Amino acid sequence: MDEPGERRLKVAVVGASGYTGSELVRILLGHPQAEFALLTAGSNAGRCFSELHPQFRGVVDTVLADNTALADAELDYIFLALPHRVSMDFVAGHDLERTPVIDLSGDFRLADAATYEDWYEHAHSCPALLDSAAYGMSELNRERIRDARLVANPGCYPTSAILPLTPLLSAGLIETVGIIIDSKSGVSGAGNKPKPNLHFPQLHGNFSAYGLATHRHTPEIEQALGRAAGGDVALQFTPHLLPVSRGILSTIYARPKHGVDQQAIDDALAEAYSTEQFIRLRKAPPSLADVRGSNFCDIHAKLDGRSGNLIIVSAIDNLVKGAAGQAVQNMNIMAGLPEGSGLGQVALSP
């Protein structure tokens, strides 16, 4: 779109009752050139936003609208913070030429409708849009994002894995088989609906794996890494649930190709990310506290001379760089704004 000048962008957050929706509002509150013009929620329409999210009391006391209010709203962008399947049905009935959409669900991340059906266990309602949806990994796909009318915001786990692995696969430094991604996430990634395994007595002092060999982020990661490698990538992805509110720490194992040393690994990552505002290459493994509440992705890579394996540790906030923050970063790219607008939050530590 054209340069907005002094006019503030008008955006809607559809699905503002959830954690991702509230993070979008938190970030947009500090955005110098954008503001939320409409907040909607399905079953919570008519309730006050700050009733659902008390941290906003006296700051954002907006009454949540029904989605029908979108028809009369003059908007520059729409953020969809809806569950998969619900999101694609919204897009199917929306005029993308009128208002671009940044979708935070998994509905438009996979390019192949059959793959989507295999992993999400239902048919895609608008497969014709899959090719035109730009995958919204901001640092890796700016050109497509800039001109897109529909952006598929990446998943949280994929963000933590794709960012560190892409430069190494693009440079041909690691093997495309045998990659292991061992990820641990805070419980906010599971949403705010009550579930037995998220009940405090089950969660506190506990740590568990889930979705073994079946997690829907697997094909998303393989698709992105396959594009980087120029061929198929086979990997093992296992997520775990940490008894913390937010954050993802991924430990990734890969096999370097013959003759690849630590310097080659460091050089490839530096070439890709040394000038990136939100990627920090670390000399020691990062922790969740280093990124909590921020849009940073911190990466450390270590070649183990004894085993010959490459070990990568990455850390992100699942609700920010893994969701709302990257969505705002993508909006900035689309609008021709400075990419870091509204995203200057420093991590909350301790």
Secondary structure, DSSP 4 states (H G I P E B T S, - for coil): ----TTSPEEEEEETTTSHHHHHHHHHHHT-TTEEEEEEE-STTTTSBHHHHSGGGTTT--PBPBPGGGGGG---SEEEE---TTHHHHHHHTS-TTTS-EEE-SSTTT-S-HHHHHHHHSS--S-GGGTTTPEE--TTT-HHHHHT-SEEEPPPHHHHHHHHHHHHHHHTT-B-SSSEEEEEEE-GGGG-SS--GGGSHHHHTT--EE--TTT-THHHHHHHHHHHHHTS---EEEEEEE-SSSS-EEEEEEE-BPTT--HHHHHHHHHHHHTT-SSEEE-SS---GGGTTTSS-EEEEEEE-TTT--EEEEEEE-TTIIIIIHHHHHHHHHHHT--TTTT--PPP---
